[in-house]
Amino acid sequence: MLLRSVDAFVGAIQGWIVGIFFVDPALAAGWTEAGVIVVFLLACCLKTLLEKKYRGNAR
């Protein structure tokens, strides 16, 4: 259940990043590329850590 929530969260962040840069570049003007990359990487790290924790306990 939690992993599905994390997958949805990471998917939403990825969709948000794509939407900002390709759909509405005016919104992207306030964000630096480095800031967006950091947010994306943090979301991926969170997903990986939670997957390891909860899939490891399920075995």
PDB file of N, CA, C and O in Angstrom:
ATOM      1  N   MET A   1       0.832  -1.198   0.000  1.00  0.00           N
ATOM      2  CA  MET A   1       0.000   0.000   0.000  1.00  0.00           C
ATOM      3  C   MET A   1       0.875   1.261   0.000  1.00  0.00           C
ATOM      4  O   MET A   1       0.653   2.185  -0.783  1.00  0.00           O
ATOM      5  N   LEU A   2       1.861   1.280   0.883  1.00  0.00           N
ATOM      6  CA  LEU A   2       2.731   2.452   0.965  1.00  0.00           C
ATOM      7  C   LEU A   2       3.549   2.612  -0.311  1.00  0.00           C
ATOM      8  O   LEU A   2       3.768   3.729  -0.779  1.00  0.00           O
ATOM      9  N   LEU A   3       4.001   1.484  -0.875  1.00  0.00           N
ATOM     10  CA  LEU A   3       4.804   1.571  -2.094  1.00  0.00           C
ATOM     11  C   LEU A   3       3.992   2.148  -3.245  1.00  0.00           C
ATOM     12  O   LEU A   3       4.531   2.883  -4.072  1.00  0.00           O
ATOM     13  N   ARG A   4       2.713   1.828  -3.310  1.00  0.00           N
ATOM     14  CA  ARG A   4       1.879   2.408  -4.358  1.00  0.00           C
ATOM     15  C   ARG A   4       1.777   3.918  -4.172  1.00  0.00           C
ATOM     16  O   ARG A   4       1.778   4.672  -5.145  1.00  0.00           O
ATOM     17  N   SER A   5       1.689   4.351  -2.924  1.00  0.00           N
ATOM     18  CA  SER A   5       1.633   5.792  -2.646  1.00  0.00           C
ATOM     19  C   SER A   5       2.935   6.471  -3.052  1.00  0.00           C
ATOM     20  O   SER A   5       2.927   7.563  -3.620  1.00  0.00           O
ATOM     21  N   VAL A   6       4.053   5.812  -2.755  1.00  0.00           N
ATOM     22  CA  VAL A   6       5.358   6.377  -3.114  1.00  0.00           C
ATOM     23  C   VAL A   6       5.503   6.417  -4.625  1.00  0.00           C
ATOM     24  O   VAL A   6       5.987   7.408  -5.173  1.00  0.00           O
ATOM     25  N   ASP A   7       5.088   5.348  -5.312  1.00  0.00           N
ATOM     26  CA  ASP A   7       5.141   5.342  -6.775  1.00  0.00           C
ATOM     27  C   ASP A   7       4.300   6.477  -7.348  1.00  0.00           C
ATOM     28  O   ASP A   7       4.714   7.151  -8.292  1.00  0.00           O
ATOM     29  N   ALA A   8       3.133   6.682  -6.781  1.00  0.00           N
ATOM     30  CA  ALA A   8       2.261   7.765  -7.245  1.00  0.00           C
ATOM     31  C   ALA A   8       2.909   9.120  -6.997  1.00  0.00           C
ATOM     32  O   ALA A   8       2.829  10.014  -7.838  1.00  0.00           O
ATOM     33  N   PHE A   9       3.549   9.270  -5.844  1.00  0.00           N
ATOM     34  CA  PHE A   9       4.216  10.524  -5.492  1.00  0.00           C
ATOM     35  C   PHE A   9       5.353  10.828  -6.468  1.00  0.00           C
ATOM     36  O   PHE A   9       5.463  11.943  -6.976  1.00  0.00           O
ATOM     37  N   VAL A  10       6.195   9.829  -6.724  1.00  0.00           N
ATOM     38  CA  VAL A  10       7.323  10.016  -7.640  1.00  0.00           C
ATOM     39  C   VAL A  10       6.808  10.277  -9.058  1.00  0.00           C
ATOM     40  O   VAL A  10       7.348  11.119  -9.776  1.00  0.00           O
ATOM     41  N   GLY A  11       5.773   9.558  -9.450  1.00  0.00           N
ATOM     42  CA  GLY A  11       5.182   9.782 -10.767  1.00  0.00           C
ATOM     43  C   GLY A  11       4.625  11.188 -10.909  1.00  0.00           C
ATOM     44  O   GLY A  11       4.741  11.815 -11.962  1.00  0.00           O
ATOM     45  N   ALA A  12       4.016  11.676  -9.825  1.00  0.00           N
ATOM     46  CA  ALA A  12       3.466  13.038  -9.849  1.00  0.00           C
ATOM     47  C   ALA A  12       4.585  14.066  -9.984  1.00  0.00           C
ATOM     48  O   ALA A  12       4.447  15.043 -10.721  1.00  0.00           O
ATOM     49  N   ILE A  13       5.677  13.852  -9.283  1.00  0.00           N
ATOM     50  CA  ILE A  13       6.808  14.785  -9.378  1.00  0.00           C
ATOM     51  C   ILE A  13       7.394  14.759 -10.790  1.00  0.00           C
ATOM     52  O   ILE A  13       7.712  15.805 -11.354  1.00  0.00           O
ATOM     53  N   GLN A  14       7.533  13.562 -11.353  1.00  0.00           N
ATOM     54  CA  GLN A  14       8.071  13.465 -12.705  1.00  0.00           C
ATOM     55  C   GLN A  14       7.135  14.157 -13.699  1.00  0.00           C
ATOM     56  O   GLN A  14       7.593  14.876 -14.587  1.00  0.00           O
ATOM     57  N   GLY A  15       5.840  13.941 -13.553  1.00  0.00           N
ATOM     58  CA  GLY A  15       4.871  14.579 -14.432  1.00  0.00           C
ATOM     59  C   GLY A  15       4.870  16.089 -14.283  1.00  0.00           C
ATOM     60  O   GLY A  15       4.725  16.828 -15.256  1.00  0.00           O
ATOM     61  N   TRP A  16       5.038  16.535 -13.031  1.00  0.00           N
ATOM     62  CA  TRP A  16       5.073  17.968 -12.747  1.00  0.00           C
ATOM     63  C   TRP A  16       6.288  18.610 -13.419  1.00  0.00           C
ATOM     64  O   TRP A  16       6.183  19.691 -13.998  1.00  0.00           O
ATOM     65  N   ILE A  17       7.435  17.943 -13.339  1.00  0.00           N
ATOM     66  CA  ILE A  17       8.659  18.469 -13.953  1.00  0.00           C
ATOM     67  C   ILE A  17       8.496  18.554 -15.466  1.00  0.00           C
ATOM     68  O   ILE A  17       8.828  19.571 -16.074  1.00  0.00           O
ATOM     69  N   VAL A  18       7.985  17.485 -16.073  1.00  0.00           N
ATOM     70  CA  VAL A  18       7.776  17.489 -17.521  1.00  0.00           C
ATOM     71  C   VAL A  18       6.768  18.568 -17.903  1.00  0.00           C
ATOM     72  O   VAL A  18       6.960  19.287 -18.884  1.00  0.00           O
ATOM     73  N   GLY A  19       5.688  18.678 -17.120  1.00  0.00           N
ATOM     74  CA  GLY A  19       4.663  19.680 -17.406  1.00  0.00           C
ATOM     75  C   GLY A  19       5.194  21.099 -17.338  1.00  0.00           C
ATOM     76  O   GLY A  19       4.877  21.932 -18.187  1.00  0.00           O
ATOM     77  N   ILE A  20       5.997  21.367 -16.334  1.00  0.00           N
ATOM     78  CA  ILE A  20       6.541  22.721 -16.186  1.00  0.00           C
ATOM     79  C   ILE A  20       7.448  23.075 -17.366  1.00  0.00           C
ATOM     80  O   ILE A  20       7.345  24.166 -17.926  1.00  0.00           O
ATOM     81  N   PHE A  21       8.319  22.166 -17.733  1.00  0.00           N
ATOM     82  CA  PHE A  21       9.314  22.530 -18.743  1.00  0.00           C
ATOM     83  C   PHE A  21       8.805  22.445 -20.171  1.00  0.00           C
ATOM     84  O   PHE A  21       9.284  23.167 -21.045  1.00  0.00           O
ATOM     85  N   PHE A  22       7.832  21.565 -20.415  1.00  0.00           N
ATOM     86  CA  PHE A  22       7.397  21.394 -21.803  1.00  0.00           C
ATOM     87  C   PHE A  22       6.036  22.012 -22.079  1.00  0.00           C
ATOM     88  O   PHE A  22       5.750  22.381 -23.218  1.00  0.00           O
ATOM     89  N   VAL A  23       5.192  22.133 -21.064  1.00  0.00           N
ATOM     90  CA  VAL A  23       3.856  22.670 -21.287  1.00  0.00           C
ATOM     91  C   VAL A  23       3.798  24.158 -20.986  1.00  0.00           C
ATOM     92  O   VAL A  23       3.216  24.930 -21.749  1.00  0.00           O
ATOM     93  N   ASP A  24       4.406  24.563 -19.865  1.00  0.00           N
ATOM     94  CA  ASP A  24       4.316  25.970 -19.468  1.00  0.00           C
ATOM     95  C   ASP A  24       5.688  26.510 -19.064  1.00  0.00           C
ATOM     96  O   ASP A  24       5.986  26.597 -17.873  1.00  0.00           O
ATOM     97  N   PRO A  25       6.517  26.868 -20.026  1.00  0.00           N
ATOM     98  CA  PRO A  25       7.869  27.353 -19.717  1.00  0.00           C
ATOM     99  C   PRO A  25       7.878  28.610 -18.844  1.00  0.00           C
ATOM    100  O   PRO A  25       8.879  28.893 -18.186  1.00  0.00           O
ATOM    101  N   ALA A  26       6.781  29.364 -18.830  1.00  0.00           N
ATOM    102  CA  ALA A  26       6.741  30.568 -17.996  1.00  0.00           C
ATOM    103  C   ALA A  26       6.842  30.195 -16.515  1.00  0.00           C
ATOM    104  O   ALA A  26       7.457  30.922 -15.735  1.00  0.00           O
ATOM    105  N   LEU A  27       6.248  29.083 -16.130  1.00  0.00           N
ATOM    106  CA  LEU A  27       6.363  28.633 -14.740  1.00  0.00           C
ATOM    107  C   LEU A  27       7.776  28.179 -14.421  1.00  0.00           C
ATOM    108  O   LEU A  27       8.239  28.318 -13.289  1.00  0.00           O
ATOM    109  N   ALA A  28       8.456  27.642 -15.414  1.00  0.00           N
ATOM    110  CA  ALA A  28       9.808  27.126 -15.202  1.00  0.00           C
ATOM    111  C   ALA A  28      10.818  28.244 -14.970  1.00  0.00           C
ATOM    112  O   ALA A  28      11.921  27.990 -14.486  1.00  0.00           O
ATOM    113  N   ALA A  29      10.455  29.471 -15.309  1.00  0.00           N
ATOM    114  CA  ALA A  29      11.391  30.580 -15.186  1.00  0.00           C
ATOM    115  C   ALA A  29      11.842  30.785 -13.740  1.00  0.00           C
ATOM    116  O   ALA A  29      12.960  31.244 -13.504  1.00  0.00           O
ATOM    117  N   GLY A  30      10.994  30.455 -12.776  1.00  0.00           N
ATOM    118  CA  GLY A  30      11.347  30.638 -11.378  1.00  0.00           C
ATOM    119  C   GLY A  30      12.194  29.515 -10.806  1.00  0.00           C
ATOM    120  O   GLY A  30      12.733  29.646  -9.707  1.00  0.00           O
ATOM    121  N   TRP A  31      12.319  28.423 -11.530  1.00  0.00           N
ATOM    122  CA  TRP A  31      13.075  27.260 -11.054  1.00  0.00           C
ATOM    123  C   TRP A  31      14.380  27.151 -11.807  1.00  0.00           C
ATOM    124  O   TRP A  31      14.428  27.323 -13.025  1.00  0.00           O
ATOM    125  N   THR A  32      15.437  26.866 -11.072  1.00  0.00           N
ATOM    126  CA  THR A  32      16.694  26.567 -11.752  1.00  0.00           C
ATOM    127  C   THR A  32      16.698  25.094 -12.101  1.00  0.00           C
ATOM    128  O   THR A  32      15.999  24.307 -11.463  1.00  0.00           O
ATOM    129  N   GLU A  33      17.459  24.715 -13.082  1.00  0.00           N
ATOM    130  CA  GLU A  33      17.548  23.305 -13.461  1.00  0.00           C
ATOM    131  C   GLU A  33      18.088  22.480 -12.305  1.00  0.00           C
ATOM    132  O   GLU A  33      17.637  21.356 -12.081  1.00  0.00           O
ATOM    133  N   ALA A  34      19.043  23.022 -11.574  1.00  0.00           N
ATOM    134  CA  ALA A  34      19.625  22.290 -10.454  1.00  0.00           C
ATOM    135  C   ALA A  34      18.576  22.011  -9.381  1.00  0.00           C
ATOM    136  O   ALA A  34      18.556  20.926  -8.800  1.00  0.00           O
ATOM    137  N   GLY A  35      17.712  22.978  -9.119  1.00  0.00           N
ATOM    138  CA  GLY A  35      16.665  22.786  -8.118  1.00  0.00           C
ATOM    139  C   GLY A  35      15.701  21.688  -8.503  1.00  0.00           C
ATOM    140  O   GLY A  35      15.301  20.887  -7.658  1.00  0.00           O
ATOM    141  N   VAL A  36      15.326  21.641  -9.756  1.00  0.00           N
ATOM    142  CA  VAL A  36      14.410  20.604 -10.232  1.00  0.00           C
ATOM    143  C   VAL A  36      15.081  19.236 -10.167  1.00  0.00           C
ATOM    144  O   VAL A  36      14.450  18.254  -9.777  1.00  0.00           O
ATOM    145  N   ILE A  37      16.338  19.166 -10.542  1.00  0.00           N
ATOM    146  CA  ILE A  37      17.073  17.899 -10.508  1.00  0.00           C
ATOM    147  C   ILE A  37      17.187  17.397  -9.078  1.00  0.00           C
ATOM    148  O   ILE A  37      17.039  16.200  -8.832  1.00  0.00           O
ATOM    149  N   VAL A  38      17.447  18.292  -8.130  1.00  0.00           N
ATOM    150  CA  VAL A  38      17.553  17.898  -6.720  1.00  0.00           C
ATOM    151  C   VAL A  38      16.224  17.336  -6.218  1.00  0.00           C
ATOM    152  O   VAL A  38      16.210  16.304  -5.546  1.00  0.00           O
ATOM    153  N   VAL A  39      15.114  17.991  -6.531  1.00  0.00           N
ATOM    154  CA  VAL A  39      13.801  17.500  -6.119  1.00  0.00           C
ATOM    155  C   VAL A  39      13.539  16.121  -6.717  1.00  0.00           C
ATOM    156  O   VAL A  39      13.051  15.225  -6.028  1.00  0.00           O
ATOM    157  N   PHE A  40      13.858  15.953  -7.983  1.00  0.00           N
ATOM    158  CA  PHE A  40      13.654  14.680  -8.667  1.00  0.00           C
ATOM    159  C   PHE A  40      14.494  13.576  -8.025  1.00  0.00           C
ATOM    160  O   PHE A  40      13.992  12.481  -7.771  1.00  0.00           O
ATOM    161  N   LEU A  41      15.763  13.858  -7.765  1.00  0.00           N
ATOM    162  CA  LEU A  41      16.642  12.856  -7.163  1.00  0.00           C
ATOM    163  C   LEU A  41      16.221  12.503  -5.746  1.00  0.00           C
ATOM    164  O   LEU A  41      16.304  11.340  -5.350  1.00  0.00           O
ATOM    165  N   LEU A  42      15.771  13.487  -4.976  1.00  0.00           N
ATOM    166  CA  LEU A  42      15.282  13.195  -3.627  1.00  0.00           C
ATOM    167  C   LEU A  42      14.064  12.287  -3.668  1.00  0.00           C
ATOM    168  O   LEU A  42      13.944  11.375  -2.850  1.00  0.00           O
ATOM    169  N   ALA A  43      13.172  12.522  -4.597  1.00  0.00           N
ATOM    170  CA  ALA A  43      11.988  11.674  -4.737  1.00  0.00           C
ATOM    171  C   ALA A  43      12.390  10.247  -5.112  1.00  0.00           C
ATOM    172  O   ALA A  43      11.835   9.286  -4.580  1.00  0.00           O
ATOM    173  N   CYS A  44      13.339  10.110  -6.015  1.00  0.00           N
ATOM    174  CA  CYS A  44      13.801   8.777  -6.414  1.00  0.00           C
ATOM    175  C   CYS A  44      14.494   8.067  -5.260  1.00  0.00           C
ATOM    176  O   CYS A  44      14.306   6.864  -5.077  1.00  0.00           O
ATOM    177  N   CYS A  45      15.287   8.787  -4.484  1.00  0.00           N
ATOM    178  CA  CYS A  45      15.953   8.197  -3.331  1.00  0.00           C
ATOM    179  C   CYS A  45      14.942   7.748  -2.288  1.00  0.00           C
ATOM    180  O   CYS A  45      15.085   6.671  -1.708  1.00  0.00           O
ATOM    181  N   LEU A  46      13.929   8.557  -2.045  1.00  0.00           N
ATOM    182  CA  LEU A  46      12.875   8.192  -1.098  1.00  0.00           C
ATOM    183  C   LEU A  46      12.181   6.913  -1.546  1.00  0.00           C
ATOM    184  O   LEU A  46      11.938   6.016  -0.739  1.00  0.00           O
ATOM    185  N   LYS A  47      11.868   6.836  -2.817  1.00  0.00           N
ATOM    186  CA  LYS A  47      11.208   5.650  -3.360  1.00  0.00           C
ATOM    187  C   LYS A  47      12.095   4.424  -3.168  1.00  0.00           C
ATOM    188  O   LYS A  47      11.614   3.381  -2.724  1.00  0.00           O
ATOM    189  N   THR A  48      13.371   4.531  -3.494  1.00  0.00           N
ATOM    190  CA  THR A  48      14.287   3.402  -3.383  1.00  0.00           C
ATOM    191  C   THR A  48      14.436   2.949  -1.944  1.00  0.00           C
ATOM    192  O   THR A  48      14.408   1.749  -1.668  1.00  0.00           O
ATOM    193  N   LEU A  49      14.595   3.887  -1.023  1.00  0.00           N
ATOM    194  CA  LEU A  49      14.749   3.524   0.390  1.00  0.00           C
ATOM    195  C   LEU A  49      13.512   2.824   0.934  1.00  0.00           C
ATOM    196  O   LEU A  49      13.619   1.827   1.648  1.00  0.00           O
ATOM    197  N   LEU A  50      12.343   3.347   0.597  1.00  0.00           N
ATOM    198  CA  LEU A  50      11.116   2.722   1.084  1.00  0.00           C
ATOM    199  C   LEU A  50      10.891   1.358   0.446  1.00  0.00           C
ATOM    200  O   LEU A  50      10.396   0.445   1.107  1.00  0.00           O
ATOM    201  N   GLU A  51      11.242   1.206  -0.817  1.00  0.00           N
ATOM    202  CA  GLU A  51      11.113  -0.099  -1.461  1.00  0.00           C
ATOM    203  C   GLU A  51      12.001  -1.122  -0.779  1.00  0.00           C
ATOM    204  O   GLU A  51      11.565  -2.241  -0.509  1.00  0.00           O
ATOM    205  N   LYS A  52      13.243  -0.751  -0.498  1.00  0.00           N
ATOM    206  CA  LYS A  52      14.163  -1.675   0.168  1.00  0.00           C
ATOM    207  C   LYS A  52      13.637  -2.047   1.547  1.00  0.00           C
ATOM    208  O   LYS A  52      13.673  -3.215   1.937  1.00  0.00           O
ATOM    209  N   LYS A  53      13.151  -1.060   2.281  1.00  0.00           N
ATOM    210  CA  LYS A  53      12.674  -1.308   3.644  1.00  0.00           C
ATOM    211  C   LYS A  53      11.460  -2.228   3.657  1.00  0.00           C
ATOM    212  O   LYS A  53      11.430  -3.206   4.404  1.00  0.00           O
ATOM    213  N   TYR A  54      10.462  -1.924   2.839  1.00  0.00           N
ATOM    214  CA  TYR A  54       9.203  -2.660   2.908  1.00  0.00           C
ATOM    215  C   TYR A  54       9.228  -3.958   2.118  1.00  0.00           C
ATOM    216  O   TYR A  54       8.554  -4.913   2.506  1.00  0.00           O
ATOM    217  N   ARG A  55       9.968  -4.027   1.042  1.00  0.00           N
ATOM    218  CA  ARG A  55      10.084  -5.300   0.321  1.00  0.00           C
ATOM    219  C   ARG A  55      10.983  -6.256   1.080  1.00  0.00           C
ATOM    220  O   ARG A  55      10.786  -7.470   1.028  1.00  0.00           O
ATOM    221  N   GLY A  56      11.966  -5.721   1.783  1.00  0.00           N
ATOM    222  CA  GLY A  56      12.834  -6.569   2.601  1.00  0.00           C
ATOM    223  C   GLY A  56      12.069  -7.201   3.755  1.00  0.00           C
ATOM    224  O   GLY A  56      12.323  -8.355   4.101  1.00  0.00           O
ATOM    225  N   ASN A  57      11.133  -6.464   4.357  1.00  0.00           N
ATOM    226  CA  ASN A  57      10.341  -6.980   5.469  1.00  0.00           C
ATOM    227  C   ASN A  57       9.308  -7.990   5.003  1.00  0.00           C
ATOM    228  O   ASN A  57       8.894  -8.855   5.776  1.00  0.00           O
ATOM    229  N   ALA A  58       8.885  -7.891   3.748  1.00  0.00           N
ATOM    230  CA  ALA A  58       7.847  -8.790   3.241  1.00  0.00           C
ATOM    231  C   ALA A  58       8.398 -10.191   2.982  1.00  0.00           C
ATOM    232  O   ALA A  58       7.641 -11.162   2.958  1.00  0.00           O
ATOM    233  N   ARG A  59       9.685 -10.295   2.792  1.00  0.00           N
ATOM    234  CA  ARG A  59      10.280 -11.613   2.474  1.00  0.00           C
ATOM    235  C   ARG A  59      10.426 -12.477   3.684  1.00  0.00           C
ATOM    236  O   ARG A  59      10.907 -13.606   3.581  1.00  0.00           O
TER     237      ARG A  59
END
